[in-house]
Amino acid sequence: MLEALLKRTQTGEKIAMLTCYDATFAKLMALAGVDVLLVGDSLGMVIQGDGNTLHVSMQDMVYHTRCVSNGARPRADNPSGTNSVIMSDMPAGSYEHDKALALANAQALIEAGAHIVKIEGGGNMVDTAAYLIMHGVPVCAHLGFTPQSVEKLGGYKIQGKTAESAHTMLADAQAMAHAGVSMVLFEMVPAALAAHITQQIAVPTIGIGAGAGCSGQVLVLQDLLGIYTGPADKAPEDYKAPRFAQNFLHQTGSVQQAIATYVSAVKAGCFPEEQHSY
């Protein structure tokens, strides 16, 4: 399934990815043609109400991966199943310091139904990525703004703005591609930089706040529906949606149609537009 998706990208087809945390939306997304269902640790914010992703556990990720897998599995009206790939985030603390532990946790996500796992970090995570891949676990690398490092980065800030940081990001992406990752995801990265790196590496790139030059796009489902209003302890009026978000529900009036419109917009290269990029 993952291999078939990657082959399609070689013809220039864009990848449409959305976060997904439960069986109901997994089924809707699969039927709408969403290529990748990302079981993101963003669930710590949009599902659990925290202000960041740092408290999400492996138990949480395995549980939600299984829910999504159940929703996207083959159905009676479609015996061959769907073509949606399930990607699961490795949560903070589950992979950074011990490769053997990283493998055990990654395998737990694969057993729960994931086809590929995502890890955050650049050069410092290349060996871990290579180790997982060597043991049969497909990996997506997450570069740019990495939410699990939000405290170290000093908040939600654009990455790769200086010549030095841009050079480092390119080197990290090239190293990850050389290590064998299946995809590289860029978050909150200048559009020109993401487009340049996409042209320099031989694996698909996914953008969120990284411009239209990537091989595909991802959004948080709750942002696409315009229903996320910030952490539980904050007033809704104090929350401002990120620049890269777009409320597709507002323009369609239907959850199913909002998801389908997002997929069509990504495939056609109509989303993101310039105002969604940095």
C-alpha positions in Angstrom: 0.0 0.0 0.0 2.8 2.5 0.9 4.8 1.4 -2.1 1.9 2.0 -4.4 1.4 5.5 -3.0 5.1 6.3 -3.5 5.0 5.1 -7.1 2.1 7.4 -7.8 4.1 10.4 -6.6 6.7 9.6 -9.1 4.2 10.7 -11.8 3.7 14.0 -10.0 0.5 13.1 -8.2 0.2 15.1 -5.0 -0.3 13.4 -1.6 -3.3 14.4 0.5 -2.8 13.7 4.2 -5.0 14.5 7.2 -4.8 13.7 10.9 -7.2 11.1 12.0 -7.8 9.7 15.5 -10.9 7.5 15.3 -12.7 4.9 13.2 -15.6 7.1 12.0 -13.4 9.7 10.4 -11.0 7.0 9.1 -13.8 5.5 7.1 -15.0 8.9 5.9 -11.4 9.9 4.9 -10.7 6.6 3.1 -13.9 7.0 1.1 -13.0 10.6 0.2 -9.6 9.4 -1.2 -7.3 10.8 1.5 -4.0 9.1 0.8 -2.5 9.1 4.3 -4.3 9.0 7.6 -1.9 10.5 10.1 -2.5 9.3 13.7 -0.8 12.4 15.1 0.4 13.1 18.6 -1.5 16.3 17.9 -4.3 14.4 19.6 -2.7 15.6 22.8 -4.0 19.1 21.9 -7.2 18.5 19.9 -8.5 15.4 21.7 -7.0 15.6 25.2 -7.0 19.4 25.6 -3.3 19.9 26.4 -1.3 22.9 25.3 1.2 20.8 23.5 2.0 17.2 22.4 4.5 16.3 25.1 2.2 14.2 27.4 0.9 11.8 24.7 1.9 8.3 25.6 2.6 5.1 23.6 -0.6 3.7 25.0 -2.5 6.6 23.6 -0.8 6.2 20.2 -1.4 2.5 20.0 -5.1 2.9 21.0 -5.8 5.6 18.4 -3.8 3.8 15.7 -6.0 0.7 16.3 -9.2 2.8 16.1 -8.1 4.3 12.8 -7.1 1.0 11.4 -10.5 -0.4 12.3 -12.2 2.3 10.4 -10.0 2.0 7.3 -10.0 -1.7 7.1 -11.7 -3.6 4.1 -15.5 -3.4 4.1 -18.2 -5.6 2.7 -18.9 -3.1 -0.1 -15.2 -2.9 -0.9 -13.5 -6.3 -0.3 -10.2 -5.1 -1.5 -10.1 -2.4 1.2 -9.0 1.2 0.8 -5.8 2.7 -0.5 -5.3 4.9 2.6 -1.9 4.6 4.3 -1.9 4.8 8.0 1.0 6.8 9.5 1.5 7.0 13.3 3.6 9.4 15.3 6.2 8.1 17.7 5.4 10.2 20.8 7.9 12.1 22.8 10.2 9.8 24.9 9.4 6.7 22.8 12.4 6.7 20.5 15.0 9.5 21.1 17.5 7.8 23.5 17.3 4.1 22.9 17.2 2.5 19.4 16.0 -0.9 20.8 13.2 0.8 22.6 12.4 2.8 19.5 12.1 -0.4 17.5 9.8 -2.1 20.1 7.6 1.0 20.2 7.5 1.3 16.4 6.6 -2.4 16.0 3.8 -1.9 18.5 2.3 0.8 16.3 2.8 -1.4 13.2 1.0 -4.2 15.0 -1.9 -1.8 15.8 -2.3 -1.1 12.2 0.2 1.6 11.1 2.0 1.2 7.8 4.7 3.8 8.6 5.8 5.7 11.7 6.9 9.3 11.9 9.8 10.6 14.1 10.9 14.2 14.7 14.4 15.4 14.3 17.2 15.8 11.8 20.8 14.7 12.0 20.5 13.4 15.5 17.8 11.0 14.5 19.3 9.6 11.3 20.8 6.6 13.0 17.5 5.8 14.7 15.7 6.1 11.4 18.2 3.8 9.7 17.9 1.3 12.5 14.1 1.1 12.3 14.2 0.8 8.5 16.8 -1.9 8.7 14.4 -3.8 10.9 11.5 -3.4 8.4 9.7 -0.4 9.8 9.1 2.4 7.2 9.8 5.8 8.5 8.8 9.4 7.8 11.1 12.1 9.0 9.7 15.3 10.5 11.8 18.4 10.0 11.4 22.2 10.5 9.2 23.0 13.5 9.1 19.9 15.6 6.3 20.1 18.2 8.0 17.7 20.6 10.8 20.2 20.9 8.5 23.2 21.3 10.1 24.2 24.7 13.6 23.9 23.3 12.6 26.0 20.2 11.1 28.7 22.4 7.6 28.3 21.1 5.8 27.9 17.7 8.3 29.5 15.4 9.2 29.3 11.7 12.3 27.3 11.1 14.9 27.6 8.4 14.8 31.4 8.1 18.6 31.9 8.2 21.1 30.7 5.7 22.8 28.4 8.3 19.5 26.8 9.5 18.4 26.3 5.9 21.7 24.6 5.0 21.3 22.4 8.1 17.7 21.4 7.1 18.8 20.5 3.6 21.6 18.4 4.9 19.3 16.7 7.4 16.7 15.9 4.7 19.4 14.5 2.4 20.8 12.4 5.3 17.3 11.1 6.1 16.7 10.3 2.4 20.0 8.5 2.2 19.1 6.5 5.3 16.0 5.2 3.5 13.0 7.2 4.9 9.9 6.9 2.8 8.9 10.6 3.2 10.0 13.8 4.8 7.5 16.2 6.4 8.2 19.9 6.7 6.4 22.0 9.2 6.4 25.8 9.3 9.3 26.2 6.9 9.7 29.0 4.3 8.0 27.8 1.1 11.0 28.5 -1.1 13.2 26.4 1.1 10.8 23.5 1.2 10.4 23.6 -2.6 14.2 23.6 -3.0 14.8 20.7 -0.7 12.0 18.7 -2.4 13.9 19.1 -5.7 17.1 17.9 -4.0 15.9 14.6 -2.5 14.5 11.5 -4.1 11.6 10.9 -1.6 8.3 12.7 -1.4 7.9 15.6 0.9 4.8 16.7 2.9 4.2 20.3 3.9 2.2 21.9 6.6 2.9 25.6 6.5 5.7 24.9 4.0 4.2 26.0 0.7 2.9 24.3 -2.4 6.2 23.1 -3.6 6.1 20.0 -1.5 5.0 16.6 -2.9 1.9 16.7 -0.7 0.1 18.5 2.2 -1.2 17.7 5.6 -3.7 19.5 7.9 -5.0 18.8 11.3 -8.6 17.5 10.8 -10.0 19.9 13.4 -8.4 22.9 11.6 -9.9 21.7 8.3 -13.3 21.7 10.0 -12.7 25.0 11.8 -13.7 23.4 15.2 -10.4 23.6 17.1 -10.4 26.6 19.5 -7.3 26.0 21.5 -6.4 24.1 24.7 -9.1 23.3 27.2 -7.8 25.9 29.7 -7.9 28.8 27.2 -10.9 30.9 26.1 -11.9 30.2 22.5 -11.7 33.9 21.7 -8.0 33.9 22.6 -7.2 31.2 20.0 -6.0 32.2 16.5 -5.9 29.5 13.9 -2.4 29.0 12.3 -1.7 30.7 9.0 -1.5 27.4 7.1 -5.0 26.3 8.2 -8.1 26.6 6.1 -11.7 26.0 7.1 -13.1 23.8 4.3 -16.3 23.0 6.3 -17.2 26.7 6.2 -17.0 26.8 2.4 -18.8 23.4 1.8 -21.3 23.0 4.7 -20.7 19.2 4.9 -18.1 17.3 6.7 -17.8 14.7 3.9 -17.7 17.4 1.2 -15.1 19.4 3.2 -12.8 16.4 3.3 -13.4 15.7 -0.4 -12.8 19.3 -1.4 -9.5 19.3 0.6 -8.3 16.2 -1.3 -9.3 17.7 -4.7 -7.6 21.1 -3.8 -4.4 19.3 -2.9 -4.4 17.1 -5.9 -5.0 20.1 -8.2 -2.3 22.2 -6.6 -4.9 24.7 -5.4 -4.0 24.3 -1.8 -2.1 25.7 -0.1 -2.2 29.2 -1.6 0.4 31.9 -0.9 -1.5 33.2 2.2 -1.1 29.8 3.8 2.7 29.8 3.5 5.7 31.5 5.1 
